[in-house]
Amino acid sequence: MIMFVLLVFAGCHREPATYQLASSPREVAANAEKFVKQVEKQSKHYSAEDWQIAVEQFVAMSKDYVENWRVLTEDEIMRFDNARLQFMKAIEANGSDDIAAQVKKAYGELVR
């Protein structure tokens, strides 16, 4: 019985979501959407450290976008922007004002 409880508890632990760098510009929006969906699903269980990892991954996602945006279609740009907004909503729902400020600052520095 104890082993069963330990296995169930171990299965509840979730790793922070990670962003997979696009191997081509066509993947940027899809990878951003996938990352943000993971954050939305898992963020209610995030610790402060998990949020820091999420911010780092958001920065990687944003750099990927900035490096590729000139060749993206309008639809891909809109999909990325929507994913970015959904990420901010996840922070609003489950994060903190400090995390939101970090993300806004990092994104602002990248798109200058």
N, C-alpha and C positions, 0 to 999 in steps of 0.2 A: 504494500500500500504506500509506504513512504517513497519507494522508487517511482511509482506512478505520479505522485504529487510533484516530485522533483522534475520528472520529465515534462509534465504539464507546465510547470513554472518556467522551465528552460525554454519551452516553445513560445512563451509569451514575450521574451526579450526580443526587441526589434532593433536592428542597426539603423543608424540614420540613413536617409536616402542619399544616393550618389548620382552625380551627373556624368554621363558617358560622353566624352568629346566626340564630335561628329567626324566621321571619316570623309565626309563630303558635305558641301553646303546644303544639299537637299535633306540632310538629317538633322540640322540644327533645331528646327521647330519641333519635330517629332521627339527628339531627345529631351528638349525642354519640357514638353508636355508630359513625357514619361516621368521625369524627375519630379515635377510638381505634383503629379498624381500620387507618387510615393510619399511626398512630404504631407500632402493633405490626409492621406490614410494613416500615417504614423505619428504625426506631430503632436497629437494629444498625449502621447507618451514620452515626448522629448524632455530630456534634462537640459540644463544650461549648456553642457558640453555638446550634446547632440545639436542644439541650435547653432553653436559655433561652427560645427562641421557643415550644417546646412547653409550657413552664410558663405563659408569657403566654397562650397559646391555651387552656390548661386553665382559667386564671382567667376568661377570657371565657366559656367553656362553663359554668363554675360560676355565674357571675353570671346568665347566661341562665336557668339552672335555678332559682336563688334567686328571681328575679323572677317566675317562672311556676309554682312548685311547688304553690301553693294550688289551681290549676285542673287539675293533672295527675291522671290516673287512677292507681290503685294500680299497674297494669301499667307505665305510663310511668315512675313513680317507681322501680320495681324495675329497669327497663331502664336508666335513668340511673345508678342505684347500681351496677349490674353494669358499665357502661361505665367508671365512675370506678375501680372495683376493677381492671379490666383495664388501665387506664392505669397504675396503681400497679405491677401485675405487669410491664408493659413497662419501667418504670423499674428495677425490681428486676433484670430480666434484662439490660438494656443501658445503664442510667443509672448513677447514683451515689447514695451516701447523702445527699450535699448536695442533689441535685435532689429526692430523696424528701422531705427535710426542708422544702424550699421549698414543695413542693406541699401537704404536710400543714398547714403554717402558713397558707398562703394560703386553703385550703379552710376551715380552722378559723375564720379571721377572717370569712369570708363567711357562714357558717351560724350565727353567734352570735345 
